[in-house]
Amino acid sequence: MVRPSASRKGWLTHVRGTGGPGRAVDTSCPAATDGPLFRRIAGPVRPPVVGCVSITSTRTGAGVERVAKGLTEANLRALAGTRSFERGTGYLDAVSGIEVGDDGATATVHGTERYEVELTLDGPRGLSGECDCPYGLEGNFCKHLVALGLSLLARSASLPKQRRAARDRARTLDAWLSDLSREELLELVRDRIAEDRAFRRRLELRVASSRGDLAWARSRIRELLDIGPFAQYGYVEYAAARAYADQAGQAASAIRELTGSGRAADAIPLAQEAIRLLAGAAENVDDSDGWLGQVGAALADAHHDACRAADLDPEELAHWLVEHALHDDGDFTDIDPLDYEDVLGEQGMTALRRHAVEAWRSNRTGWAEKYLMERLAKAGGDADMVIAVHAADLAPDGSTHLTIARELDTAGRPAEALEWAERGIRDSEEAADLDAALVDYLADRYTQADRLADAVALRRDHFDAHRTLPAYQQLRAAAQAADGWPPERERALALLRADAERRPGSHSVSVLVDALLDDKDTDAAWQAATETGAHDHQWRTLADHARPARPADALAVYLRLAEPLTRQTGNALYERLVGLLLNMRDCHRRLNTPDEFTAYVTDLRTAHRRKRNLMRLMDEHGL
């Protein structure tokens, strides 16, 4: 199951690892709300779309928004991008139910599922559109919108007439509705209620909310969030997840209605209960497209709005925010307690910090508790509390000590930072497990303080525990700065030679050869490779370095490396072989034996003339 979290402030998302589109519900979108009464009574009704997103354009790599004016093929391509445009051309036969209105058109496009598409032709934002496919909900002008646009272009000759007719129909309908009596309008609504169960439920919920019937509203919200009607064996499969999210999204509308009717204090507990119920339901829903993340964002926004409007108890809200942040429900809505600072006021923020401290003290190693405490401490500029949070759960590799040191540096306390870094080295249980970033930090501090001998000693200990080329290079840099590289080099190479002799052909051998090559000591590297072995890529590097002074030795290496390549096929291998041939030619030139190279190449061409790509590469390089 995928559980995308809502894209609010993201205060927990990057820690807890939830992901997904999670766009917030756009309550201004007619597909996400009930809209004016006459739109819901007359004409085709689009199913409610949770998180409908208006799209005006895509953005270029430089982040510049392009707005297209008018319906043209070029503008559709500009908005969608080449790939989506080309894919949209393959969906022309999938467009059905086109209805042209005054300012645009709607249609259904059958893709992976049936998607509702609306294209605005010349609105204030230029050519724009809405599609409830997953890609469209992420803010993209999708292939389904392209398909509708191209379908409209195909009927461009009749489009102006259709738009005028739609405008006339809308005016006629509006005038007709305006002439109806109250009883006649009620009869229309009652007929719709009798025909449309979902419409009836929405109205019932609005009535309960507006009248403050909390018991009824709570009961209806629980029904809306119940997965039972959509589940098979207790689980909502992917095919039914969208329908469940559409229904669950009505809970947010009901809570906003309650707030708007002046009962914000009653809306708060309903929002909190709805958030809890949705988080529990999500455990049993295949929410791969992120619909429930959008509902969670809508509920979180409804809760925040209610808190702003209510005369609430800041202590009670602070307690709920902390409990919510530390509970799994917090994963789903990403409610950030710090976003409520304007609602909580000084008294509430004090209570928030107190509850957070109490939770942390009862579980000092809990990541959620630590993260909440760290954010509150940083927001309040309390460096000592940040340090205390980290110090309560020190990692054995010194990484937490490094975090504390950096926090102290930020707070302008470098001496204490140095002490914590040194403590991290001392407290480390195994030198081999020590965080390399801590070593780098402390070595830099020693160098800046002109404690060069300490920097060398630190790098020496690190190299002893990690005999790698980077560790060797860092030791060399520190020792050279202290004018003590020759004895340090001799000691380090002795360790690498001893390792290589004990385990010929092992990783230690490659480090020894690489270290000598990095020192530009080609002769010593060649000798080490000869005595203890080396990998083919190292021999190639050795041959390249030695070729000017030892062309015969280099030629022998190239010939050995080329032989297995001649038995294989593939363009990448051919390029490697041709590279070796060019190096062989240079060796023969230095040895004054060009005829031998010509004979070798002739034999190679004869044996492999059917490898056309190899022959072509050789021709291109004059071989």
C-alpha positions in Angstrom: 0.0 0.0 0.0 1.2 3.5 -0.9 0.3 6.3 1.6 1.3 9.6 0.1 1.3 12.3 2.7 -0.3 15.7 2.1 2.0 18.4 0.7 1.7 21.0 3.4 4.8 22.2 5.1 6.5 18.8 4.9 7.7 19.0 8.5 7.7 15.3 9.0 7.6 14.0 5.4 11.4 14.0 4.9 12.0 12.3 8.2 9.3 9.6 8.1 9.8 8.9 4.4 6.2 9.2 3.2 5.8 10.5 -0.3 3.4 10.9 -3.2 1.7 13.8 -4.9 -0.4 14.9 -2.0 -1.8 18.2 -3.5 -4.2 20.2 -1.3 -7.8 20.4 -2.2 -8.6 23.5 -4.3 -12.0 24.5 -3.0 -12.3 27.1 -5.7 -12.5 24.4 -8.3 -16.1 23.6 -9.3 -15.3 19.9 -9.6 -14.3 19.8 -5.9 -17.4 21.6 -4.5 -21.1 21.7 -5.0 -21.0 24.9 -6.9 -24.1 27.1 -7.7 -27.4 25.4 -7.3 -28.4 25.6 -11.0 -25.1 23.9 -12.1 -26.0 21.0 -9.9 -29.6 20.8 -10.9 -29.3 21.2 -14.7 -27.0 19.8 -17.3 -24.4 17.0 -16.9 -22.8 16.8 -13.5 -19.1 15.9 -13.3 -18.3 13.6 -10.4 -16.6 15.4 -7.5 -12.9 15.5 -7.9 -10.7 15.7 -4.8 -7.8 18.0 -5.3 -8.7 19.4 -8.7 -5.8 21.5 -10.0 -6.1 24.4 -12.5 -3.3 24.4 -15.0 -2.2 27.4 -17.0 1.1 26.2 -18.3 4.2 24.2 -17.7 7.4 25.8 -16.6 10.7 25.8 -18.5 13.9 24.6 -17.0 14.7 28.1 -16.0 11.4 28.3 -14.1 9.7 30.8 -16.5 6.0 30.3 -16.8 4.6 30.4 -20.4 0.9 31.3 -20.9 -0.7 30.3 -24.2 -3.3 32.6 -25.7 -5.9 30.8 -27.8 -6.5 27.3 -28.9 -3.8 26.3 -31.5 -1.8 23.2 -32.0 1.4 25.2 -31.2 0.0 26.4 -27.9 -1.1 22.9 -27.0 2.4 21.6 -27.7 3.9 24.5 -25.7 1.7 23.8 -22.7 2.0 20.0 -22.7 5.6 19.6 -23.9 6.6 17.5 -26.8 6.2 14.1 -25.2 2.7 14.6 -23.7 1.6 16.3 -26.9 2.7 13.3 -29.0 1.0 10.9 -26.6 -2.2 13.0 -26.7 -2.4 12.5 -30.5 -3.0 8.8 -29.8 -6.0 9.5 -27.6 -8.2 11.3 -30.2 -10.5 8.2 -30.5 -10.7 8.0 -26.7 -12.5 11.4 -26.4 -16.2 11.2 -25.9 -19.1 13.3 -24.7 -17.7 16.6 -25.8 -19.8 19.5 -24.6 -18.9 23.0 -25.8 -19.6 25.9 -23.4 -19.2 29.6 -23.6 -15.7 29.7 -22.3 -14.5 26.2 -23.1 -15.4 22.5 -23.4 -15.7 19.4 -21.2 -15.3 15.8 -22.2 -14.5 12.3 -21.0 -11.2 10.7 -22.1 -10.8 7.0 -21.6 -7.3 6.1 -20.6 -6.1 3.8 -17.8 -9.4 5.0 -16.3 -12.1 7.3 -17.3 -11.0 10.9 -16.8 -13.0 14.1 -16.7 -11.4 16.9 -18.7 -12.2 20.6 -18.9 -10.5 23.0 -21.3 -10.8 26.7 -20.9 -10.2 28.4 -24.3 -9.7 32.1 -23.6 -10.1 32.8 -19.9 -8.1 35.4 -18.0 -5.2 33.0 -17.8 -5.3 32.1 -21.4 -5.6 28.6 -22.6 -5.8 26.3 -19.5 -7.3 23.1 -18.4 -8.2 20.7 -15.7 -7.9 16.9 -15.7 -8.4 14.5 -12.8 -5.8 12.0 -14.0 -2.8 11.6 -11.6 -0.4 13.5 -13.9 -2.9 16.3 -14.3 -3.4 16.5 -10.6 0.3 17.2 -10.2 -0.1 20.4 -12.1 0.7 19.3 -15.6 -1.1 19.9 -18.9 -1.6 16.3 -19.7 -2.2 14.2 -22.8 -5.9 14.0 -22.1 -6.2 17.8 -22.3 -4.2 17.7 -25.6 -6.6 15.1 -27.0 -9.6 17.3 -26.2 -7.9 20.3 -27.6 -7.0 18.6 -30.9 -10.6 17.2 -31.1 -11.9 20.8 -30.8 -9.5 22.0 -33.4 -10.8 19.3 -35.7 -14.2 21.0 -35.5 -12.8 24.6 -35.4 -15.2 25.7 -38.2 -18.3 25.0 -36.1 -16.7 25.9 -32.7 -17.7 29.6 -32.7 -21.3 28.7 -33.5 -21.4 26.0 -30.8 -20.0 28.5 -28.2 -22.7 31.1 -29.1 -25.3 28.4 -28.8 -24.0 27.4 -25.4 -24.0 31.0 -24.2 -27.6 31.4 -25.4 -28.6 28.2 -23.6 -26.9 29.3 -20.4 -28.7 32.6 -20.5 -32.0 30.9 -21.3 -31.6 28.5 -18.4 -30.6 31.2 -16.0 -33.6 33.3 -17.0 -35.9 30.3 -16.6 -34.5 29.5 -13.1 -34.9 33.2 -12.1 -38.6 33.1 -13.1 -39.3 30.0 -11.1 -41.1 30.4 -7.8 -39.6 29.2 -4.5 -41.8 26.1 -4.6 -40.8 25.3 -8.1 -37.1 25.5 -7.3 -37.6 23.4 -4.2 -39.4 20.8 -6.4 -36.4 20.6 -8.7 -34.1 20.2 -5.7 -36.3 17.5 -4.3 -36.3 15.6 -7.6 -32.6 15.7 -7.6 -32.4 14.5 -4.0 -34.6 11.6 -4.9 -32.5 10.7 -7.9 -29.0 11.3 -6.5 -28.2 9.7 -3.2 -24.7 11.3 -2.9 -26.3 14.7 -3.6 -28.8 14.1 -0.8 -26.1 13.1 1.6 -24.1 16.3 0.9 -27.1 18.4 1.5 -28.0 16.6 4.7 -24.5 17.1 6.0 -24.6 20.8 5.2 -27.9 21.2 6.9 -26.5 19.4 10.0 -23.4 21.5 10.0 -25.2 24.8 9.5 -27.7 24.0 12.3 -25.1 22.8 14.7 -26.5 19.3 14.9 -23.1 17.8 16.0 -24.4 14.4 16.7 -25.8 14.0 13.2 -22.7 15.7 11.7 -20.4 13.4 13.5 -22.4 10.3 12.5 -22.4 11.4 8.8 -18.6 12.1 8.9 -18.0 8.7 10.3 -20.1 7.2 7.5 -18.2 9.2 4.9 -14.9 7.8 6.2 -16.1 4.2 6.5 -14.4 2.0 3.9 -17.0 -0.7 4.3 -19.1 0.0 1.1 -15.9 0.1 -1.0 -13.9 -2.7 0.6 -13.6 -6.4 -0.3 -12.5 -8.5 2.6 -11.7 -5.4 4.5 -9.4 -3.8 1.9 -10.2 -1.1 -0.7 -8.5 -2.1 -3.9 -7.0 0.5 -6.3 -10.0 0.5 -8.6 -12.3 1.6 -5.7 -9.8 4.0 -4.0 -10.8 7.0 -6.1 -14.5 6.6 -5.3 -13.8 6.3 -1.6 -11.6 9.4 -1.7 -14.4 11.3 -3.4 -16.7 10.4 -0.6 -14.2 11.0 2.2 -13.5 14.5 0.8 -17.0 15.6 1.6 -16.0 15.4 5.3 -13.7 18.4 4.8 -16.5 20.3 3.1 -18.8 19.6 6.0 -16.3 20.8 8.6 -15.6 24.0 6.6 -19.4 24.5 6.5 -19.6 24.2 10.2 -16.8 26.8 10.6 -18.5 29.1 8.2 -21.8 28.9 10.1 -20.1 30.3 13.2 -19.6 27.0 15.0 -15.8 26.8 14.6 -15.4 25.5 18.2 -17.6 22.5 17.3 -15.7 22.0 14.0 -12.3 21.5 15.7 -13.1 18.2 17.4 -14.9 16.9 14.3 -11.8 17.7 12.2 -9.6 15.9 14.7 -11.8 12.9 14.7 -12.0 12.9 10.9 -8.2 13.0 10.7 -7.9 10.1 13.0 -10.5 8.1 11.1 -8.9 8.8 7.7 -5.4 7.8 9.0 -6.9 4.5 10.2 -8.8 3.9 7.0 -5.7 4.5 4.9 -4.0 1.4 6.3 -6.6 -0.6 4.3 -6.7 1.4 1.1 -4.5 1.1 -2.0 -3.9 4.8 -2.3 -1.3 4.5 -5.0 -2.4 7.7 -6.8 -2.4 9.7 -3.6 -6.1 10.6 -3.4 -6.2 10.1 0.4 -3.2 12.3 0.9 -5.2 15.1 -0.7 -8.2 14.4 1.5 -5.8 14.5 4.5 -4.5 17.9 3.4 -8.0 19.2 3.1 -8.9 18.0 6.6 -5.8 19.6 8.0 -6.6 22.9 6.3 -10.2 22.7 7.6 -8.8 22.1 11.1 -6.4 25.0 10.9 -9.2 27.3 9.6 -11.5 26.2 12.4 -8.8 26.9 15.0 -8.2 30.4 13.6 -11.9 31.2 13.8 -12.7 29.7 17.3 -12.2 31.0 20.7 -10.3 27.9 21.8 -8.4 26.7 24.8 -4.7 27.1 23.7 -3.6 24.5 26.3 -5.9 21.9 24.9 -4.9 22.6 21.3 -1.2 22.4 22.2 -1.7 19.0 23.8 -3.5 17.7 20.7 -0.9 19.0 18.3 1.9 17.3 20.2 0.0 14.0 20.5 -0.9 14.2 16.8 2.7 15.0 15.8 4.0 12.0 17.7 1.3 9.6 16.5 1.1 7.8 13.1 -1.7 10.2 12.2 0.9 12.9 11.8 2.4 11.0 8.9 -0.8 11.4 7.0 -1.6 15.1 7.3 1.8 16.6 7.9 0.3 19.1 10.4 3.1 21.2 11.6 2.6 22.4 15.2 4.6 25.6 14.5 2.1 26.6 11.9 -0.3 27.2 14.7 1.8 29.8 16.5 -0.6 32.6 15.5 -3.5 30.6 17.0 -1.8 29.4 20.1 -0.4 32.7 21.2 2.3 32.9 23.9 0.3 30.8 26.4 -0.3 28.0 23.9 3.3 28.0 22.6 4.5 27.7 26.2 2.2 24.7 26.7 3.3 23.3 23.3 6.9 23.3 24.4 6.0 21.9 27.8 4.1 18.9 26.3 6.9 18.3 23.8 9.5 18.3 26.6 7.4 15.8 28.6 7.0 13.5 25.6 10.7 13.7 24.9 11.8 13.0 28.5 9.6 9.9 28.5 11.2 8.7 25.2 14.5 10.4 24.6 15.5 8.1 21.8 12.2 8.4 19.8 12.9 10.0 16.5 9.6 11.9 16.4 10.0 13.2 19.9 13.6 14.3 19.1 12.6 15.9 15.9 9.8 17.9 17.4 12.0 19.0 20.3 14.7 20.0 17.9 12.4 22.1 15.8 10.8 23.8 18.8 14.2 24.6 20.2 15.6 26.0 17.0 12.4 28.1 16.5 13.0 29.5 19.9 16.7 30.0 19.4 17.5 27.7 22.3 20.8 26.1 21.3 21.3 24.4 24.6 18.0 22.6 24.3 19.0 21.5 20.7 22.2 20.1 22.1 20.5 18.4 25.0 18.1 16.6 22.6 21.0 15.2 20.6 23.2 14.5 23.7 20.5 12.3 25.1 21.0 9.8 22.3 24.6 9.8 21.1 25.5 7.5 18.2 28.5 5.3 18.7 30.1 6.4 15.4 30.4 10.1 16.5 27.9 11.4 14.0 25.7 12.9 16.7 28.8 14.6 18.3 29.4 16.2 14.9 25.8 17.4 14.7 26.2 19.0 18.1 29.5 20.6 17.1 27.9 22.2 14.0 25.0 23.5 16.1 27.5 25.1 18.4 29.3 26.6 15.5 26.1 28.1 14.3 25.5 29.5 17.8 28.9 31.2 17.7 30.4 28.8 20.3 33.4 27.3 18.5 35.4 26.3 21.6 32.5 24.1 22.8 32.1 22.8 19.2 35.7 21.6 19.2 35.3 19.9 22.6 32.3 17.9 21.3 34.1 16.9 18.2 37.1 15.6 20.2 34.7 13.9 22.5 33.2 12.1 19.5 36.6 10.7 18.7 37.2 9.6 22.2 33.8 8.1 22.7 33.9 6.0 19.5 33.9 2.4 20.3 35.7 1.3 17.1 38.0 3.4 15.0 36.8 1.6 11.9 33.2 2.7 12.6 34.1 6.3 13.2 32.1 8.8 11.0 34.5 10.1 8.4 32.7 13.4 8.4 33.7 13.9 12.0 37.3 13.2 11.2 37.2 15.7 8.3 35.6 18.3 10.6 38.1 17.9 13.4 41.1 17.8 11.0 39.9 21.1 9.4 39.6 22.7 12.9 43.1 21.5 13.8 44.5 22.9 10.6 42.7 26.3 11.1 44.1 26.4 14.6 47.7 25.6 13.3 47.6 22.3 15.3 49.2 20.5 12.4 50.7 17.7 14.4 47.2 16.9 15.8 45.8 16.9 12.3 48.4 14.5 11.1 47.9 12.2 14.1 44.1 12.2 13.5 44.6 11.4 9.8 47.1 8.7 10.7 44.7 6.9 13.0 42.0 7.2 10.4 44.2 5.7 7.7 45.2 2.8 10.0 41.5 2.0 10.4 40.6 2.6 6.8 43.4 1.8 4.4 41.8 3.4 1.3 43.2 5.7 -1.3 41.1 8.7 0.0 42.4 8.1 3.5 46.0 8.0 2.1 45.5 11.2 0.2 44.1 13.0 3.3 47.1 11.8 5.4 49.5 13.0 2.7 47.8 16.5 2.6 48.0 16.8 6.4 51.6 15.6 6.6 52.8 17.8 3.7 51.2 20.8 5.5 53.2 19.9 8.6 56.4 19.2 6.5 56.5 15.6 7.7 55.3 13.6 4.6 58.4 11.4 3.9 58.3 9.4 7.2 54.5 9.3 7.2 54.6 8.0 3.6 57.2 5.3 4.4 55.1 4.1 7.3 51.8 4.1 5.3 53.3 2.3 2.3 54.8 -0.3 4.7 51.4 -1.0 6.0 49.9 -1.4 2.5 52.8 -3.6 1.4 52.3 -5.9 4.4 48.6 -6.2 3.7 49.3 -6.9 0.0 51.9 -9.6 0.8 49.5 -11.3 3.3 46.7 -11.2 0.8 48.0 -11.1 -2.8 45.3 -10.0 -5.3 43.1 -8.5 -2.5 41.8 -5.0 -2.1 45.0 -4.1 -0.2 47.0 -4.7 -3.4 44.9 -2.2 -5.4 45.2 0.4 -2.7 49.0 0.0 -2.7 49.3 0.4 -6.5 46.8 3.3 -6.6 48.6 5.1 -3.8 52.0 4.8 -5.6 50.4 5.9 -8.8 48.8 8.9 -7.0 52.3 9.7 -5.7 53.4 9.6 -9.4 55.9 6.9 -8.4 55.3 4.8 -11.6 58.4 2.6 -11.2 57.4 1.6 -7.6 53.8 1.1 -8.6 55.0 -1.2 -11.5 57.1 -3.2 -9.1 54.3 -3.6 -6.6 51.9 -4.7 -9.3 54.5 -7.2 -10.6 55.2 -8.6 -7.1 51.7 -8.7 -5.6 49.4 -8.4 -8.6 47.1 -5.7 -9.9 43.7 -5.4 -11.6 43.5 -4.9 -15.4 42.4 -1.3 -15.1 45.5 -0.6 -12.9 47.8 -2.3 -15.4 46.2 -0.1 -18.2 46.9 3.0 -16.1 50.5 1.8 -15.3 51.1 1.1 -19.0 49.8 4.6 -20.0 52.2 6.2 -17.4 55.2 4.0 -18.3 54.8 4.1 -22.1 57.2 7.0 -22.7 60.0 5.5 -20.7 59.2 1.8 -21.0 57.4 1.2 -24.3 58.2 -2.5 -24.5 56.8 -3.2 -21.1 53.7 -1.1 -21.9 53.2 -2.9 -25.2 53.2 -6.3 -23.5 50.4 -5.0 -21.2 48.3 -3.7 -24.1 48.7 -6.9 -26.0 47.6 -9.0 -23.0 44.6 -6.7 -22.4 43.5 -6.7 -26.0 43.5 -10.4 -26.5 40.3 -11.2 -24.6 38.5 -8.2 -26.2 39.1 -9.7 -29.7 36.9 -12.6 -28.8 34.0 -10.5 -27.7 31.4 -8.3 -29.5 29.7 -5.0 -28.6 30.4 -1.4 -29.5 31.7 -0.5 -26.1 34.2 -3.3 -26.3 35.2 -2.3 -29.8 36.0 1.2 -28.5 38.2 -0.2 -25.7 40.0 -2.4 -28.2 40.6 0.5 -30.6 42.0 2.6 -27.7 44.4 -0.2 -27.0 45.4 -0.4 -30.6 46.2 3.3 -30.7 48.4 2.9 -27.7 50.2 -0.1 -29.3 50.8 1.9 -32.4 52.5 4.6 -30.2 54.6 1.9 -28.5 55.8 0.5 -31.8 56.6 4.0 -33.0 58.8 4.6 -29.9 60.4 1.1 -30.5 60.9 1.9 -34.2 59.0 -1.3 -35.1 56.0 0.0 -37.2 56.0 -3.1 -39.5 55.2 -5.4 -36.5 52.2 -3.2 -35.7 51.0 -3.3 -39.4 51.2 -7.1 -39.4 49.3 -7.3 -36.1 46.5 -5.0 -37.4 46.4 -6.9 -40.8 45.9 -10.2 -39.0 43.3 -8.7 -36.7 41.3 -7.3 -39.7 41.4 -10.6 -41.5 40.2 -12.6 -38.5 37.4 -10.1 -37.6 36.3 -8.6 -40.9 32.7 -9.6 -40.2 32.6 -7.2 -37.3 31.5 -4.2 -39.3 31.3 -1.8 -36.4 34.8 -2.7 -35.3 36.1 -2.3 -38.9 34.4 1.1 -39.1 36.0 2.3 -35.9 39.4 1.2 -37.0 38.9 3.0 -40.3 37.9 6.2 -38.5 41.2 6.0 -36.5 43.4 5.1 -39.4 44.2 1.6 -38.2 
